[in-house]
């Protein structure tokens, strides 16, 4: 199984989303994330979903690029849905209202992950670092080490793709030695990934 990189893969482009000011994109992402957790209706969630789809279309990103950010959180999405749908106490049961609630929570998480991926897919890491520095500059008056925090964020974001590449190489090396990552139950699969 190949590891999927959720962030850090900038896709060059000349779309309005690519050209937009990075500080504006960061602030819009924060507003969007807050809106996702403030809205408590299906209509509100649908509006936020449509807004996200419009931004993806404007950015001219392929479905594969967007879907890559979803893969690492698939387990969380499935678990969230099942945890709301199935009850074990006092009896094992499947609830329709729970399934709808679970779907609502899944869509919230999904929209947030895709919106974050959209930011990193349309913004170079250097621009993100500069935007973080600029937006946090007022905190320097409170003796917050803004430059250091921005450098930490930059280094972390630069090393995410490198770390994923190295992990992928380790998986291939383990496979060459006869390790299997796809056979057996969940516990056996987790044990197979421990050396990686």
Wavefront OBJ file of the C-alpha trace (Angstrom):
o trace
v 0.000 0.000 0.000
v 1.443 3.365 -1.024
v 1.474 6.184 1.464
v -0.604 9.175 0.444
v 0.769 12.632 1.118
v -1.995 14.918 2.335
v -0.116 18.225 2.301
v 3.092 19.711 1.017
v 2.611 18.980 -2.701
v 2.348 22.394 -4.322
v 0.850 22.217 -7.821
v 1.992 25.223 -9.883
v -0.721 27.162 -11.658
v -1.936 30.559 -12.824
v -5.523 30.328 -11.586
v -7.130 33.044 -9.431
v -6.798 30.731 -6.420
v -3.055 30.287 -7.047
v -2.566 34.043 -7.513
v -4.586 35.092 -4.456
v -2.682 36.618 -1.535
v -1.525 33.857 0.803
v -2.542 35.815 3.900
v -6.071 36.107 2.530
v -6.135 32.359 1.795
v -4.960 31.548 5.331
v -7.558 33.825 6.907
v -10.283 32.391 4.652
v -9.268 28.884 5.716
v -9.590 29.877 9.384
v -13.007 31.461 8.729
v -14.085 28.368 6.765
v -12.963 26.030 9.574
v -14.851 28.090 12.171
v -17.941 28.173 9.922
v -17.844 24.371 9.588
v -18.162 23.970 13.348
v -20.560 26.874 13.921
v -23.090 25.778 11.290
v -25.535 23.207 12.634
v -27.846 22.652 9.667
v -27.691 20.594 6.491
v -28.373 23.721 4.416
v -25.418 25.539 5.946
v -23.181 22.525 5.416
v -24.361 22.240 1.806
v -23.516 25.914 1.191
v -20.017 25.383 2.620
v -19.627 22.273 0.443
v -20.673 24.152 -2.705
v -18.234 26.977 -1.852
v -15.431 24.421 -1.533
v -16.310 22.764 -4.867
v -16.318 26.192 -6.560
v -12.831 26.920 -5.179
v -11.547 23.525 -6.397
v -12.962 24.208 -9.879
v -11.437 27.711 -9.913
v -8.071 26.223 -8.885
v -8.317 23.718 -11.785
v -7.131 20.864 -9.598
v -7.730 17.293 -10.673
v -9.871 14.967 -8.609
v -6.806 12.829 -7.889
v -4.923 15.753 -6.313
v -7.852 16.557 -4.042
v -8.570 12.909 -3.181
v -4.952 12.403 -2.111
v -5.611 14.528 0.966
v -8.609 12.409 1.946
v -6.875 9.015 1.975
v -4.945 9.474 5.271
v -8.145 10.338 7.156
v -10.352 7.580 5.695
v -10.078 5.552 8.911
v -11.223 8.549 10.977
v -14.130 9.158 8.598
v -15.292 5.525 8.706
v -14.858 5.347 12.491
v -16.804 8.595 12.983
v -19.670 7.317 10.847
v -19.830 3.900 12.533
v -19.477 5.339 16.045
v -22.584 7.438 15.462
v -24.560 4.787 13.569
v -24.064 1.690 15.748
v -25.011 1.402 19.412
v -23.872 -1.491 21.583
v -25.687 -0.612 24.797
v -28.175 -1.746 25.966
v -28.481 -3.770 22.740
v -26.668 -3.844 19.423
v -28.603 -1.620 17.023
v -28.209 0.541 13.938
v -29.809 3.950 14.153
v -30.951 5.964 11.128
v -30.735 9.236 13.061
v -27.259 8.189 14.196
v -26.279 7.463 10.586
v -27.423 10.941 9.531
v -25.543 12.503 12.453
v -22.456 10.457 11.544
v -22.686 11.535 7.903
v -22.913 15.163 9.024
v -19.743 14.852 11.139
v -17.952 12.990 8.334
v -18.760 15.771 5.867
v -17.472 18.366 8.337
v -14.120 16.605 8.664
v -13.963 15.901 4.931
v -14.570 19.548 3.985
v -11.933 20.732 6.452
v -9.308 18.294 5.147
v -10.044 19.165 1.507
v -9.948 22.923 2.255
v -6.550 22.533 3.960
v -5.278 20.451 1.047
v -6.527 23.124 -1.352
v -4.413 25.717 0.464
v -1.216 23.663 0.284
v -1.856 22.576 -3.309
v -2.184 26.178 -4.501
v 0.409 27.900 -2.308
v 4.211 27.473 -2.221
v 5.691 26.678 1.187
v 7.792 29.863 1.150
v 4.655 31.973 0.626
v 2.908 30.146 3.484
v 5.852 30.812 5.800
v 5.886 34.513 4.889
v 2.131 34.715 5.450
v 2.431 33.063 8.873
v 5.173 35.529 9.813
v 3.153 38.543 8.667
v -0.070 37.455 10.361
v 1.683 36.640 13.646
v 3.815 39.815 13.707
v 1.498 41.642 16.167
v 2.248 38.854 18.670
v 5.907 39.929 18.737
v 4.829 42.863 20.940
v 3.830 40.236 23.511
v 7.351 38.731 23.314
v 6.148 35.779 21.213
v 9.064 34.527 19.042
v 7.205 34.989 15.751
v 10.235 34.446 13.484
v 11.137 31.211 15.273
v 7.588 29.874 15.063
v 7.434 30.714 11.342
v 10.768 28.936 10.782
v 9.532 25.846 12.674
v 6.365 25.764 10.549
v 8.421 26.170 7.378
v 10.854 23.400 8.288
v 8.006 21.065 9.301
v 6.177 21.660 6.023
v 9.346 21.185 3.977
v 10.110 17.889 5.684
v 6.628 16.370 5.347
v 7.195 15.324 1.690
v 10.735 14.122 2.497
v 9.489 12.068 5.451
v 6.773 10.473 3.320
v 9.295 9.635 0.579
v 11.610 8.018 3.114
v 8.742 6.048 4.657
v 7.769 4.862 1.168
v 11.336 3.681 0.531
v 11.330 1.813 3.852
v 8.064 0.089 2.911
v 9.527 -1.008 -0.428
v 12.658 -2.265 1.343
v 10.549 -4.217 3.855
v 8.505 -5.715 1.006
v 11.710 -6.783 -0.744
v 12.633 -8.655 2.434
v 9.277 -10.461 2.422
v 7.189 -8.236 4.704
v 3.468 -8.033 3.949
v 1.448 -4.926 4.747
v -1.874 -6.031 3.263
v -2.415 -9.501 4.744
v -4.007 -10.420 8.036
v -6.213 -8.529 10.440
v -5.835 -4.931 11.604
v -3.474 -5.839 14.462
v -1.186 -7.802 12.157
v -1.105 -4.889 9.686
v -0.244 -2.409 12.435
v 2.570 -4.702 13.597
v 3.867 -4.853 10.029
v 4.113 -1.033 9.968
v 5.900 -0.766 13.324
v 9.410 -1.198 11.836
v 8.616 1.559 9.311
l 1 2 3 4 5 6 7 8 9 10 11 12 13 14 15 16 17 18 19 20 21 22 23 24 25 26 27 28 29 30 31 32 33 34 35 36 37 38 39 40 41 42 43 44 45 46 47 48 49 50 51 52 53 54 55 56 57 58 59 60 61 62 63 64 65 66 67 68 69 70 71 72 73 74 75 76 77 78 79 80 81 82 83 84 85 86 87 88 89 90 91 92 93 94 95 96 97 98 99 100 101 102 103 104 105 106 107 108 109 110 111 112 113 114 115 116 117 118 119 120 121 122 123 124 125 126 127 128 129 130 131 132 133 134 135 136 137 138 139 140 141 142 143 144 145 146 147 148 149 150 151 152 153 154 155 156 157 158 159 160 161 162 163 164 165 166 167 168 169 170 171 172 173 174 175 176 177 178 179 180 181 182 183 184 185 186 187 188 189 190 191 192 193 194 195 196
